[in-house]
Amino acid sequence: MKMITRIKEYRAKKNMTQENLANLVGVRRETIVHLENGRYNPSLKLALDIAKALDATVEELFSFNDE
């Protein structure tokens, strides 16, 4: 199963850098990079924090597809 994320799209709508988002949710910029590339599955708390920071729902930001 592969994670699909729309973090980059929502972040761009808010003119927010990866660094800005990372600082808001308390992680390193590299974590945001890995999330945006679908190489890292966030904890529920991190997913909720990111959704709140981007004014989105977890369901809007994250989905999975079967590969």
PDB file of N, CA, C and O in Angstrom:
ATOM      1  N   MET A   1       0.840  -1.171   0.000  1.00  0.00           N
ATOM      2  CA  MET A   1       0.000   0.000   0.000  1.00  0.00           C
ATOM      3  C   MET A   1       0.891   1.242   0.000  1.00  0.00           C
ATOM      4  O   MET A   1       1.864   1.318   0.751  1.00  0.00           O
ATOM      5  N   LYS A   2       0.551   2.209  -0.845  1.00  0.00           N
ATOM      6  CA  LYS A   2       1.344   3.425  -0.959  1.00  0.00           C
ATOM      7  C   LYS A   2       0.543   4.620  -0.473  1.00  0.00           C
ATOM      8  O   LYS A   2      -0.625   4.786  -0.824  1.00  0.00           O
ATOM      9  N   MET A   3       1.182   5.447   0.338  1.00  0.00           N
ATOM     10  CA  MET A   3       0.537   6.649   0.834  1.00  0.00           C
ATOM     11  C   MET A   3       0.599   7.736  -0.232  1.00  0.00           C
ATOM     12  O   MET A   3       1.632   7.946  -0.869  1.00  0.00           O
ATOM     13  N   ILE A   4      -0.509   8.411  -0.411  1.00  0.00           N
ATOM     14  CA  ILE A   4      -0.577   9.563  -1.303  1.00  0.00           C
ATOM     15  C   ILE A   4      -0.878  10.768  -0.423  1.00  0.00           C
ATOM     16  O   ILE A   4      -1.774  10.723   0.420  1.00  0.00           O
ATOM     17  N   THR A   5      -0.131  11.833  -0.622  1.00  0.00           N
ATOM     18  CA  THR A   5      -0.319  13.013   0.218  1.00  0.00           C
ATOM     19  C   THR A   5      -0.506  14.266  -0.635  1.00  0.00           C
ATOM     20  O   THR A   5       0.064  14.397  -1.718  1.00  0.00           O
ATOM     21  N   ARG A   6      -1.308  15.166  -0.121  1.00  0.00           N
ATOM     22  CA  ARG A   6      -1.554  16.439  -0.799  1.00  0.00           C
ATOM     23  C   ARG A   6      -1.000  17.598   0.040  1.00  0.00           C
ATOM     24  O   ARG A   6      -1.431  18.742  -0.107  1.00  0.00           O
ATOM     25  N   ILE A   7      -0.049  17.291   0.911  1.00  0.00           N
ATOM     26  CA  ILE A   7       0.532  18.328   1.780  1.00  0.00           C
ATOM     27  C   ILE A   7       1.125  19.459   0.943  1.00  0.00           C
ATOM     28  O   ILE A   7       0.871  20.633   1.213  1.00  0.00           O
ATOM     29  N   LYS A   8       1.902  19.113  -0.058  1.00  0.00           N
ATOM     30  CA  LYS A   8       2.576  20.131  -0.873  1.00  0.00           C
ATOM     31  C   LYS A   8       1.561  21.075  -1.511  1.00  0.00           C
ATOM     32  O   LYS A   8       1.756  22.291  -1.525  1.00  0.00           O
ATOM     33  N   GLU A   9       0.483  20.514  -2.034  1.00  0.00           N
ATOM     34  CA  GLU A   9      -0.572  21.312  -2.672  1.00  0.00           C
ATOM     35  C   GLU A   9      -1.211  22.278  -1.668  1.00  0.00           C
ATOM     36  O   GLU A   9      -1.368  23.464  -1.957  1.00  0.00           O
ATOM     37  N   TYR A  10      -1.572  21.773  -0.502  1.00  0.00           N
ATOM     38  CA  TYR A  10      -2.206  22.617   0.510  1.00  0.00           C
ATOM     39  C   TYR A  10      -1.220  23.641   1.078  1.00  0.00           C
ATOM     40  O   TYR A  10      -1.594  24.773   1.386  1.00  0.00           O
ATOM     41  N   ARG A  11       0.031  23.233   1.212  1.00  0.00           N
ATOM     42  CA  ARG A  11       1.068  24.142   1.711  1.00  0.00           C
ATOM     43  C   ARG A  11       1.263  25.294   0.730  1.00  0.00           C
ATOM     44  O   ARG A  11       1.410  26.445   1.141  1.00  0.00           O
ATOM     45  N   ALA A  12       1.263  24.980  -0.578  1.00  0.00           N
ATOM     46  CA  ALA A  12       1.442  26.004  -1.615  1.00  0.00           C
ATOM     47  C   ALA A  12       0.285  27.007  -1.599  1.00  0.00           C
ATOM     48  O   ALA A  12       0.495  28.202  -1.812  1.00  0.00           O
ATOM     49  N   LYS A  13      -0.928  26.527  -1.350  1.00  0.00           N
ATOM     50  CA  LYS A  13      -2.095  27.419  -1.294  1.00  0.00           C
ATOM     51  C   LYS A  13      -1.940  28.462  -0.199  1.00  0.00           C
ATOM     52  O   LYS A  13      -2.455  29.575  -0.308  1.00  0.00           O
ATOM     53  N   LYS A  14      -1.222  28.090   0.862  1.00  0.00           N
ATOM     54  CA  LYS A  14      -1.024  29.000   1.993  1.00  0.00           C
ATOM     55  C   LYS A  14       0.312  29.745   1.908  1.00  0.00           C
ATOM     56  O   LYS A  14       0.710  30.425   2.854  1.00  0.00           O
ATOM     57  N   ASN A  15       1.009  29.610   0.756  1.00  0.00           N
ATOM     58  CA  ASN A  15       2.327  30.241   0.577  1.00  0.00           C
ATOM     59  C   ASN A  15       3.255  29.926   1.744  1.00  0.00           C
ATOM     60  O   ASN A  15       3.933  30.806   2.275  1.00  0.00           O
ATOM     61  N   MET A  16       3.273  28.655   2.130  1.00  0.00           N
ATOM     62  CA  MET A  16       4.051  28.204   3.278  1.00  0.00           C
ATOM     63  C   MET A  16       5.214  27.344   2.791  1.00  0.00           C
ATOM     64  O   MET A  16       5.032  26.477   1.936  1.00  0.00           O
ATOM     65  N   THR A  17       6.396  27.581   3.329  1.00  0.00           N
ATOM     66  CA  THR A  17       7.548  26.753   2.971  1.00  0.00           C
ATOM     67  C   THR A  17       7.522  25.467   3.789  1.00  0.00           C
ATOM     68  O   THR A  17       6.791  25.356   4.773  1.00  0.00           O
ATOM     69  N   GLN A  18       8.323  24.508   3.371  1.00  0.00           N
ATOM     70  CA  GLN A  18       8.475  23.280   4.150  1.00  0.00           C
ATOM     71  C   GLN A  18       8.990  23.622   5.544  1.00  0.00           C
ATOM     72  O   GLN A  18       8.549  23.041   6.535  1.00  0.00           O
ATOM     73  N   GLU A  19       9.906  24.547   5.611  1.00  0.00           N
ATOM     74  CA  GLU A  19      10.479  24.967   6.896  1.00  0.00           C
ATOM     75  C   GLU A  19       9.407  25.580   7.800  1.00  0.00           C
ATOM     76  O   GLU A  19       9.356  25.284   8.994  1.00  0.00           O
ATOM     77  N   ASN A  20       8.548  26.437   7.229  1.00  0.00           N
ATOM     78  CA  ASN A  20       7.458  27.042   8.009  1.00  0.00           C
ATOM     79  C   ASN A  20       6.560  25.970   8.604  1.00  0.00           C
ATOM     80  O   ASN A  20       6.247  25.998   9.794  1.00  0.00           O
ATOM     81  N   LEU A  21       6.149  25.024   7.767  1.00  0.00           N
ATOM     82  CA  LEU A  21       5.257  23.959   8.229  1.00  0.00           C
ATOM     83  C   LEU A  21       5.939  23.106   9.292  1.00  0.00           C
ATOM     84  O   LEU A  21       5.335  22.762  10.309  1.00  0.00           O
ATOM     85  N   ALA A  22       7.191  22.772   9.049  1.00  0.00           N
ATOM     86  CA  ALA A  22       7.944  21.966  10.016  1.00  0.00           C
ATOM     87  C   ALA A  22       7.991  22.660  11.377  1.00  0.00           C
ATOM     88  O   ALA A  22       7.782  22.020  12.408  1.00  0.00           O
ATOM     89  N   ASN A  23       8.263  23.958  11.383  1.00  0.00           N
ATOM     90  CA  ASN A  23       8.324  24.704  12.633  1.00  0.00           C
ATOM     91  C   ASN A  23       6.967  24.737  13.337  1.00  0.00           C
ATOM     92  O   ASN A  23       6.899  24.633  14.562  1.00  0.00           O
ATOM     93  N   LEU A  24       5.894  24.880  12.569  1.00  0.00           N
ATOM     94  CA  LEU A  24       4.552  24.919  13.148  1.00  0.00           C
ATOM     95  C   LEU A  24       4.177  23.621  13.844  1.00  0.00           C
ATOM     96  O   LEU A  24       3.509  23.631  14.879  1.00  0.00           O
ATOM     97  N   VAL A  25       4.615  22.490  13.264  1.00  0.00           N
ATOM     98  CA  VAL A  25       4.198  21.196  13.814  1.00  0.00           C
ATOM     99  C   VAL A  25       5.295  20.511  14.634  1.00  0.00           C
ATOM    100  O   VAL A  25       5.084  19.412  15.148  1.00  0.00           O
ATOM    101  N   GLY A  26       6.456  21.142  14.760  1.00  0.00           N
ATOM    102  CA  GLY A  26       7.498  20.639  15.654  1.00  0.00           C
ATOM    103  C   GLY A  26       8.319  19.482  15.114  1.00  0.00           C
ATOM    104  O   GLY A  26       8.717  18.593  15.867  1.00  0.00           O
ATOM    105  N   VAL A  27       8.577  19.489  13.795  1.00  0.00           N
ATOM    106  CA  VAL A  27       9.437  18.457  13.202  1.00  0.00           C
ATOM    107  C   VAL A  27      10.516  19.141  12.358  1.00  0.00           C
ATOM    108  O   VAL A  27      10.493  20.357  12.169  1.00  0.00           O
ATOM    109  N   ARG A  28      11.451  18.349  11.861  1.00  0.00           N
ATOM    110  CA  ARG A  28      12.493  18.887  10.984  1.00  0.00           C
ATOM    111  C   ARG A  28      11.946  19.022   9.568  1.00  0.00           C
ATOM    112  O   ARG A  28      11.006  18.321   9.195  1.00  0.00           O
ATOM    113  N   ARG A  29      12.530  19.916   8.783  1.00  0.00           N
ATOM    114  CA  ARG A  29      12.103  20.118   7.398  1.00  0.00           C
ATOM    115  C   ARG A  29      12.186  18.818   6.619  1.00  0.00           C
ATOM    116  O   ARG A  29      11.341  18.550   5.765  1.00  0.00           O
ATOM    117  N   GLU A  30      13.192  18.011   6.906  1.00  0.00           N
ATOM    118  CA  GLU A  30      13.364  16.741   6.195  1.00  0.00           C
ATOM    119  C   GLU A  30      12.163  15.819   6.378  1.00  0.00           C
ATOM    120  O   GLU A  30      11.821  15.050   5.480  1.00  0.00           O
ATOM    121  N   THR A  31      11.524  15.898   7.543  1.00  0.00           N
ATOM    122  CA  THR A  31      10.332  15.090   7.783  1.00  0.00           C
ATOM    123  C   THR A  31       9.217  15.498   6.827  1.00  0.00           C
ATOM    124  O   THR A  31       8.511  14.642   6.294  1.00  0.00           O
ATOM    125  N   ILE A  32       9.057  16.793   6.609  1.00  0.00           N
ATOM    126  CA  ILE A  32       8.048  17.285   5.666  1.00  0.00           C
ATOM    127  C   ILE A  32       8.384  16.820   4.255  1.00  0.00           C
ATOM    128  O   ILE A  32       7.492  16.426   3.503  1.00  0.00           O
ATOM    129  N   VAL A  33       9.655  16.864   3.892  1.00  0.00           N
ATOM    130  CA  VAL A  33      10.085  16.375   2.572  1.00  0.00           C
ATOM    131  C   VAL A  33       9.688  14.914   2.398  1.00  0.00           C
ATOM    132  O   VAL A  33       9.113  14.545   1.374  1.00  0.00           O
ATOM    133  N   HIS A  34       9.989  14.085   3.387  1.00  0.00           N
ATOM    134  CA  HIS A  34       9.665  12.659   3.310  1.00  0.00           C
ATOM    135  C   HIS A  34       8.151  12.429   3.255  1.00  0.00           C
ATOM    136  O   HIS A  34       7.682  11.549   2.534  1.00  0.00           O
ATOM    137  N   LEU A  35       7.399  13.210   4.007  1.00  0.00           N
ATOM    138  CA  LEU A  35       5.944  13.093   3.973  1.00  0.00           C
ATOM    139  C   LEU A  35       5.409  13.449   2.587  1.00  0.00           C
ATOM    140  O   LEU A  35       4.571  12.737   2.034  1.00  0.00           O
ATOM    141  N   GLU A  36       5.899  14.555   2.035  1.00  0.00           N
ATOM    142  CA  GLU A  36       5.417  14.994   0.718  1.00  0.00           C
ATOM    143  C   GLU A  36       5.752  13.989  -0.376  1.00  0.00           C
ATOM    144  O   GLU A  36       5.030  13.882  -1.367  1.00  0.00           O
ATOM    145  N   ASN A  37       6.829  13.266  -0.202  1.00  0.00           N
ATOM    146  CA  ASN A  37       7.238  12.262  -1.196  1.00  0.00           C
ATOM    147  C   ASN A  37       6.656  10.881  -0.916  1.00  0.00           C
ATOM    148  O   ASN A  37       6.950   9.923  -1.631  1.00  0.00           O
ATOM    149  N   GLY A  38       5.831  10.780   0.122  1.00  0.00           N
ATOM    150  CA  GLY A  38       5.191   9.517   0.448  1.00  0.00           C
ATOM    151  C   GLY A  38       6.137   8.459   0.978  1.00  0.00           C
ATOM    152  O   GLY A  38       5.849   7.265   0.899  1.00  0.00           O
ATOM    153  N   ARG A  39       7.280   8.899   1.526  1.00  0.00           N
ATOM    154  CA  ARG A  39       8.270   7.955   2.047  1.00  0.00           C
ATOM    155  C   ARG A  39       8.203   7.787   3.555  1.00  0.00           C
ATOM    156  O   ARG A  39       9.010   7.069   4.144  1.00  0.00           O
ATOM    157  N   TYR A  40       7.227   8.459   4.183  1.00  0.00           N
ATOM    158  CA  TYR A  40       7.130   8.419   5.637  1.00  0.00           C
ATOM    159  C   TYR A  40       5.664   8.473   6.025  1.00  0.00           C
ATOM    160  O   TYR A  40       4.931   9.348   5.564  1.00  0.00           O
ATOM    161  N   ASN A  41       5.231   7.550   6.865  1.00  0.00           N
ATOM    162  CA  ASN A  41       3.862   7.564   7.380  1.00  0.00           C
ATOM    163  C   ASN A  41       3.865   8.294   8.713  1.00  0.00           C
ATOM    164  O   ASN A  41       4.558   7.882   9.642  1.00  0.00           O
ATOM    165  N   PRO A  42       3.102   9.367   8.817  1.00  0.00           N
ATOM    166  CA  PRO A  42       3.112  10.146  10.053  1.00  0.00           C
ATOM    167  C   PRO A  42       2.342   9.459  11.174  1.00  0.00           C
ATOM    168  O   PRO A  42       1.477   8.617  10.934  1.00  0.00           O
ATOM    169  N   SER A  43       2.677   9.836  12.391  1.00  0.00           N
ATOM    170  CA  SER A  43       1.859   9.408  13.532  1.00  0.00           C
ATOM    171  C   SER A  43       0.509  10.115  13.412  1.00  0.00           C
ATOM    172  O   SER A  43       0.372  11.093  12.678  1.00  0.00           O
ATOM    173  N   LEU A  44      -0.468   9.614  14.131  1.00  0.00           N
ATOM    174  CA  LEU A  44      -1.779  10.254  14.103  1.00  0.00           C
ATOM    175  C   LEU A  44      -1.685  11.692  14.599  1.00  0.00           C
ATOM    176  O   LEU A  44      -2.311  12.590  14.037  1.00  0.00           O
ATOM    177  N   LYS A  45      -0.902  11.908  15.651  1.00  0.00           N
ATOM    178  CA  LYS A  45      -0.750  13.270  16.189  1.00  0.00           C
ATOM    179  C   LYS A  45      -0.140  14.198  15.148  1.00  0.00           C
ATOM    180  O   LYS A  45      -0.612  15.322  14.973  1.00  0.00           O
ATOM    181  N   LEU A  46       0.901  13.748  14.454  1.00  0.00           N
ATOM    182  CA  LEU A  46       1.534  14.592  13.440  1.00  0.00           C
ATOM    183  C   LEU A  46       0.571  14.861  12.287  1.00  0.00           C
ATOM    184  O   LEU A  46       0.498  15.987  11.797  1.00  0.00           O
ATOM    185  N   ALA A  47      -0.165  13.845  11.851  1.00  0.00           N
ATOM    186  CA  ALA A  47      -1.138  14.035  10.773  1.00  0.00           C
ATOM    187  C   ALA A  47      -2.187  15.075  11.179  1.00  0.00           C
ATOM    188  O   ALA A  47      -2.554  15.935  10.378  1.00  0.00           O
ATOM    189  N   LEU A  48      -2.662  14.994  12.411  1.00  0.00           N
ATOM    190  CA  LEU A  48      -3.648  15.958  12.899  1.00  0.00           C
ATOM    191  C   LEU A  48      -3.051  17.358  13.002  1.00  0.00           C
ATOM    192  O   LEU A  48      -3.705  18.339  12.648  1.00  0.00           O
ATOM    193  N   ASP A  49      -1.821  17.456  13.482  1.00  0.00           N
ATOM    194  CA  ASP A  49      -1.152  18.765  13.601  1.00  0.00           C
ATOM    195  C   ASP A  49      -0.955  19.401  12.228  1.00  0.00           C
ATOM    196  O   ASP A  49      -1.172  20.602  12.065  1.00  0.00           O
ATOM    197  N   ILE A  50      -0.550  18.613  11.248  1.00  0.00           N
ATOM    198  CA  ILE A  50      -0.351  19.126   9.888  1.00  0.00           C
ATOM    199  C   ILE A  50      -1.689  19.581   9.304  1.00  0.00           C
ATOM    200  O   ILE A  50      -1.780  20.652   8.704  1.00  0.00           O
ATOM    201  N   ALA A  51      -2.718  18.767   9.484  1.00  0.00           N
ATOM    202  CA  ALA A  51      -4.041  19.128   8.972  1.00  0.00           C
ATOM    203  C   ALA A  51      -4.515  20.451   9.579  1.00  0.00           C
ATOM    204  O   ALA A  51      -5.048  21.309   8.876  1.00  0.00           O
ATOM    205  N   LYS A  52      -4.316  20.604  10.874  1.00  0.00           N
ATOM    206  CA  LYS A  52      -4.719  21.851  11.543  1.00  0.00           C
ATOM    207  C   LYS A  52      -3.933  23.039  10.996  1.00  0.00           C
ATOM    208  O   LYS A  52      -4.507  24.096  10.734  1.00  0.00           O
ATOM    209  N   ALA A  53      -2.626  22.870  10.824  1.00  0.00           N
ATOM    210  CA  ALA A  53      -1.770  23.946  10.328  1.00  0.00           C
ATOM    211  C   ALA A  53      -2.149  24.359   8.906  1.00  0.00           C
ATOM    212  O   ALA A  53      -1.963  25.512   8.516  1.00  0.00           O
ATOM    213  N   LEU A  54      -2.682  23.403   8.132  1.00  0.00           N
ATOM    214  CA  LEU A  54      -3.019  23.677   6.730  1.00  0.00           C
ATOM    215  C   LEU A  54      -4.518  23.902   6.521  1.00  0.00           C
ATOM    216  O   LEU A  54      -4.984  23.970   5.383  1.00  0.00           O
ATOM    217  N   ASP A  55      -5.271  24.019   7.619  1.00  0.00           N
ATOM    218  CA  ASP A  55      -6.726  24.209   7.534  1.00  0.00           C
ATOM    219  C   ASP A  55      -7.376  23.155   6.640  1.00  0.00           C
ATOM    220  O   ASP A  55      -8.169  23.474   5.755  1.00  0.00           O
ATOM    221  N   ALA A  56      -7.029  21.912   6.886  1.00  0.00           N
ATOM    222  CA  ALA A  56      -7.551  20.795   6.103  1.00  0.00           C
ATOM    223  C   ALA A  56      -7.891  19.657   7.058  1.00  0.00           C
ATOM    224  O   ALA A  56      -7.601  19.721   8.253  1.00  0.00           O
ATOM    225  N   THR A  57      -8.507  18.620   6.513  1.00  0.00           N
ATOM    226  CA  THR A  57      -8.746  17.421   7.305  1.00  0.00           C
ATOM    227  C   THR A  57      -7.662  16.399   6.983  1.00  0.00           C
ATOM    228  O   THR A  57      -7.015  16.477   5.939  1.00  0.00           O
ATOM    229  N   VAL A  58      -7.473  15.460   7.870  1.00  0.00           N
ATOM    230  CA  VAL A  58      -6.506  14.387   7.628  1.00  0.00           C
ATOM    231  C   VAL A  58      -6.876  13.656   6.339  1.00  0.00           C
ATOM    232  O   VAL A  58      -6.004  13.313   5.541  1.00  0.00           O
ATOM    233  N   GLU A  59      -8.178  13.419   6.140  1.00  0.00           N
ATOM    234  CA  GLU A  59      -8.637  12.709   4.941  1.00  0.00           C
ATOM    235  C   GLU A  59      -8.329  13.470   3.660  1.00  0.00           C
ATOM    236  O   GLU A  59      -8.080  12.858   2.621  1.00  0.00           O
ATOM    237  N   GLU A  60      -8.343  14.805   3.722  1.00  0.00           N
ATOM    238  CA  GLU A  60      -8.007  15.605   2.538  1.00  0.00           C
ATOM    239  C   GLU A  60      -6.517  15.498   2.212  1.00  0.00           C
ATOM    240  O   GLU A  60      -6.125  15.531   1.046  1.00  0.00           O
ATOM    241  N   LEU A  61      -5.700  15.371   3.241  1.00  0.00           N
ATOM    242  CA  LEU A  61      -4.241  15.377   3.051  1.00  0.00           C
ATOM    243  C   LEU A  61      -3.636  14.015   2.772  1.00  0.00           C
ATOM    244  O   LEU A  61      -2.640  13.918   2.055  1.00  0.00           O
ATOM    245  N   PHE A  62      -4.222  12.955   3.329  1.00  0.00           N
ATOM    246  CA  PHE A  62      -3.606  11.641   3.226  1.00  0.00           C
ATOM    247  C   PHE A  62      -4.590  10.613   2.697  1.00  0.00           C
ATOM    248  O   PHE A  62      -5.748  10.575   3.114  1.00  0.00           O
ATOM    249  N   SER A  63      -4.121   9.780   1.776  1.00  0.00           N
ATOM    250  CA  SER A  63      -4.904   8.634   1.317  1.00  0.00           C
ATOM    251  C   SER A  63      -3.938   7.528   0.935  1.00  0.00           C
ATOM    252  O   SER A  63      -2.730   7.744   0.841  1.00  0.00           O
ATOM    253  N   PHE A  64      -4.480   6.351   0.718  1.00  0.00           N
ATOM    254  CA  PHE A  64      -3.659   5.214   0.370  1.00  0.00           C
ATOM    255  C   PHE A  64      -4.221   4.538  -0.875  1.00  0.00           C
ATOM    256  O   PHE A  64      -5.432   4.536  -1.096  1.00  0.00           O
ATOM    257  N   ASN A  65      -3.334   3.965  -1.684  1.00  0.00           N
ATOM    258  CA  ASN A  65      -3.818   3.166  -2.801  1.00  0.00           C
ATOM    259  C   ASN A  65      -3.108   1.812  -2.753  1.00  0.00           C
ATOM    260  O   ASN A  65      -1.987   1.701  -2.257  1.00  0.00           O
ATOM    261  N   ASP A  66      -3.768   0.807  -3.266  1.00  0.00           N
ATOM    262  CA  ASP A  66      -3.199  -0.528  -3.290  1.00  0.00           C
ATOM    263  C   ASP A  66      -2.326  -0.672  -4.524  1.00  0.00           C
ATOM    264  O   ASP A  66      -2.763  -0.414  -5.646  1.00  0.00           O
ATOM    265  N   GLU A  67      -1.093  -1.086  -4.302  1.00  0.00           N
ATOM    266  CA  GLU A  67      -0.169  -1.313  -5.424  1.00  0.00           C
ATOM    267  C   GLU A  67       0.273  -2.736  -5.431  1.00  0.00           C
ATOM    268  O   GLU A  67       1.053  -3.136  -6.294  1.00  0.00           O
TER     269      GLU A  67
END
